[in-house]
Amino acid sequence: MINPAGRIERVEEYYFSRKLAEVRRLDSPQRRIINLGIGSPDLAPSSEAIEALSESALNPSNHGYQNYKGIPALRQAIAGFSSRIYGVMPDPETEILPLMGSKEGIMHISMAFVNEGDKVLIPDPGYPTYASVSNLVGAKIETYRLTEKSSWKIDLNELRSRDLTGVKIMWINSPHMPTGSVAGMDELAGLVDLAREKNFLIVNDNPYSLILNDRPASILSIPGAMDVALELNSLSKSHNMAGWRIGWVSGSSRHIDFVLRVKSNMDSGMFLGLQHAAIAALNSGPEWFTAQDKIYKARKKAAENILSELGCTFAPGQSGLFLWAKAPAHVIDVEKWLDIYLLEAGVFITPGFIFGESGRQFIRISLCATEEKLQEALERIKNVKPQIKD
């Protein structure tokens, strides 16, 4: 028996990796499971992106290794997208690094900046990968709580009252997953001031800014942010290209160079066809996002009907691909409660505890299902009367 590295003892298999295996076992031709748990867009990418990929893949010369930084045309397309959407124009030569999805960027950034024993700040509730990657690199995790009472906003006064000595990275995520809250520009500016004062790096994970959000923003638009901030983005959610694994990180040339040192030792560049497809996707006009939002708005209304049937309460105006809601007060164990609906109704909904202790009484519904599926889920749920003995 070969023992694993000690770092493996600090992390568990990703919740969705385990839970979706269970969901697959329950799925059958007689009763298909309706999966409202994960944020994997079910809509198609733009026809231009698909055509660009197909055309590029047919060229025999396009299948070799590529530059670790991506082709100049891709970085220029990212810079143009950033300029149009956020009013920020990073230098495409030195301030943009394409990634194979932004999730790998979380690992690359952590490896580039965090020594074992360094502190990192992660949101609670928040994306579980921030914690798992921090554990893998041996960081000391400190959480900052987001609360329903504060509309899930970051409490800058609470942060300032803490001893932030030794903090290397603060992970933020706006629009926030899972709560759907959007940080205001004053909030971002306050975080930049704090990071400059305490000398730590802010990383804004920003893949949801174009979904049900009329205020797309980049932390890099804040004066002085380039000195202390990096921003991750991707085409997974906004352009329906989750499986294509295309993302990027933007920031100062110095910070980008550190991330590149890690990345260049971990992969051999992105397939050229994917880069050509990404260029086409990034050049999508505003009508693309308007059409997407129209679909998601209708789905959101259908999802709200499910939450109401479940007796949940939720805030209006949430952004992103999910709805975050509070379970009824009588529900003591949310995971067991939702498992009843999985087993009896064949509907999978995510329990909020996986996002942190502050999410324990909450649930999350994905909008990555058709209106028809959401309506079917509602009808199934109506037929279940859970009897819970906690």
KARAJO-V435056 format. One record per backbone hydrogen bond with DSSP energy under -1.0 kcal/mol. CO is the residue of the C=O (numbers start at 1). NH is the residue of the N-H. E is the energy in kcal/mol with one decimal. If there is no record, write none. Layout:
CO,NH,E + CO,NH,E
This chain:
5,8,-1.6 + 6,9,-1.1 + 7,10,-1.2 + 8,11,-1.4 + 14,18,-1.6 + 15,19,-3.2 + 16,20,-2.2 + 18,22,-1.4 + 19,23,-2.4 + 20,24,-2.3 + 21,25,-1.7 + 22,26,-1.7 + 23,27,-1.3 + 31,28,-1.3 + 34,348,-2.6 + 36,366,-2.3 + 46,50,-1.9 + 47,51,-2.6 + 48,52,-2.3 + 49,53,-2.1 + 50,54,-2.5 + 51,55,-2.7 + 52,56,-2.2 + 53,57,-2.6 + 54,58,-1.2 + 56,59,-1.4 + 59,62,-2.1 + 67,70,-1.7 + 71,75,-1.7 + 72,76,-2.5 + 73,77,-1.9 + 74,78,-2.4 + 75,79,-2.2 + 76,80,-2.5 + 77,81,-2.4 + 78,82,-2.7 + 79,83,-2.2 + 80,84,-2.4 + 81,85,-2.7 + 82,86,-2.2 + 82,88,-1.5 + 91,95,-2.9 + 95,251,-1.7 + 97,249,-2.0 + 99,101,-1.7 + 99,247,-2.7 + 102,106,-1.1 + 103,107,-1.0 + 104,108,-2.6 + 105,109,-2.9 + 106,110,-1.7 + 107,111,-2.7 + 108,112,-2.0 + 109,113,-1.7 + 110,114,-2.6 + 115,118,-2.2 + 118,140,-3.3 + 119,168,-3.2 + 119,169,-1.0 + 120,142,-2.8 + 121,171,-2.9 + 122,144,-1.9 + 124,146,-2.7 + 127,130,-1.6 + 128,132,-2.2 + 129,133,-2.6 + 130,134,-1.6 + 131,135,-2.4 + 132,136,-2.0 + 133,137,-1.8 + 134,139,-2.8 + 135,138,-1.3 + 138,117,-2.7 + 140,120,-2.2 + 142,122,-1.9 + 144,124,-1.9 + 147,152,-3.2 + 148,151,-1.9 + 150,153,-1.2 + 154,156,-1.2 + 155,159,-2.0 + 156,160,-2.6 + 157,161,-1.3 + 159,162,-1.4 + 164,167,-2.0 + 166,119,-2.4 + 168,201,-2.8 + 169,121,-2.7 + 170,203,-2.6 + 172,205,-2.7 + 176,180,-2.8 + 180,319,-2.3 + 181,176,-3.3 + 184,188,-2.2 + 185,189,-2.6 + 186,190,-2.3 + 187,191,-1.8 + 188,192,-2.3 + 189,193,-2.4 + 190,194,-2.1 + 191,195,-2.7 + 192,196,-2.3 + 193,197,-2.2 + 194,198,-2.7 + 195,199,-1.3 + 195,200,-1.4 + 201,170,-2.8 + 202,230,-2.4 + 203,172,-2.7 + 204,232,-2.6 + 208,211,-1.9 + 211,320,-2.5 + 218,221,-1.7 + 219,222,-1.7 + 222,225,-2.3 + 224,227,-1.2 + 225,228,-1.5 + 225,229,-1.8 + 228,202,-3.2 + 230,204,-2.5 + 231,250,-2.5 + 232,206,-2.4 + 233,248,-2.4 + 235,239,-1.2 + 235,241,-1.4 + 241,244,-1.1 + 246,235,-2.4 + 247,99,-3.2 + 248,233,-2.2 + 249,97,-2.4 + 250,231,-2.3 + 252,256,-2.8 + 253,257,-2.1 + 254,258,-1.4 + 255,259,-1.8 + 256,260,-2.5 + 257,261,-1.7 + 258,262,-1.1 + 259,263,-2.7 + 260,264,-2.9 + 262,265,-1.5 + 263,266,-2.1 + 263,267,-1.5 + 268,66,-1.3 + 271,275,-1.6 + 272,276,-2.4 + 273,277,-2.1 + 274,278,-2.5 + 275,279,-2.1 + 276,280,-1.8 + 277,281,-2.5 + 278,282,-2.9 + 279,283,-1.1 + 281,284,-1.9 + 285,288,-1.6 + 286,290,-2.1 + 287,291,-2.1 + 288,292,-1.9 + 289,293,-2.6 + 290,294,-1.8 + 291,295,-1.5 + 292,296,-2.4 + 293,297,-2.7 + 294,298,-1.5 + 295,299,-2.1 + 296,300,-2.6 + 297,301,-1.8 + 298,302,-1.7 + 299,303,-2.7 + 300,304,-2.4 + 301,305,-1.4 + 302,306,-1.3 + 303,307,-2.2 + 304,308,-2.3 + 305,309,-2.1 + 306,310,-2.0 + 307,312,-2.7 + 308,311,-1.0 + 313,326,-3.3 + 321,367,-2.8 + 323,365,-2.5 + 325,363,-2.8 + 326,313,-1.8 + 328,331,-1.7 + 333,337,-2.1 + 334,338,-2.7 + 335,339,-2.1 + 336,340,-1.3 + 337,341,-1.0 + 338,342,-1.9 + 339,343,-2.8 + 340,344,-3.0 + 341,345,-1.5 + 341,347,-1.6 + 346,34,-3.2 + 348,36,-2.3 + 350,364,-2.5 + 351,354,-1.0 + 352,355,-1.9 + 353,356,-1.7 + 355,126,-2.2 + 356,359,-1.8 + 357,360,-1.5 + 359,362,-2.0 + 361,327,-2.9 + 362,352,-3.1 + 363,325,-2.4 + 364,350,-1.6 + 365,323,-2.4 + 367,369,-1.0 + 370,374,-2.5 + 371,375,-2.5 + 372,376,-2.4 + 373,377,-2.6 + 374,378,-2.0 + 375,379,-2.2 + 376,380,-2.4 + 377,381,-2.5 + 378,382,-2.0 + 380,383,-1.0 + 381,384,-1.8
